[in-house]
Amino acid sequence: MIKKLTKHGNSYALVIDRGIMDLLNISEKSALYVTTDGQKLVVTPVDAEKEKEKGGKSFEEAVRLSLKRYRSAYKKLAN
C-alpha cells in the first residue's frame, strides 16, 4: 500500500486506514511509538500494561506528578 502525507496545520500526517487499525487493535486514542532506523519509519502500538510493568507512566500520571512537583514554578510562570 502506498500512502502520501497529508498537510495538517504546520505539520504532515500519515492517515492509517481503518482495516490496519483493526488488525493492530488500535484506535484514535492509542499511543504509538514512532521510531526510525534512518531508512524506514516504524510505528508500533504501545502496550499500556507492559509499559506500566516497566515503570512507564501514562501521560495523565506524568502531568499529575509534574503539577505536584513543580506547582510553585507553574504558579510563578502563570503570573
Residue pairs with C-beta under 8 A, 6 or more apart in sequence:
1 17
3 14
3 15
5 12
5 13
5 14
6 12
6 13
6 14
6 15
7 13
14 43
21 27
24 45
25 45
26 32
26 45
30 45
30 46
31 45
31 46
31 48
31 59
32 43
32 44
32 45
32 46
33 42
33 43
33 44
33 45
33 46
34 41
34 42
34 43
35 41
35 42
35 44
36 42
48 58
51 57
57 65
67 74
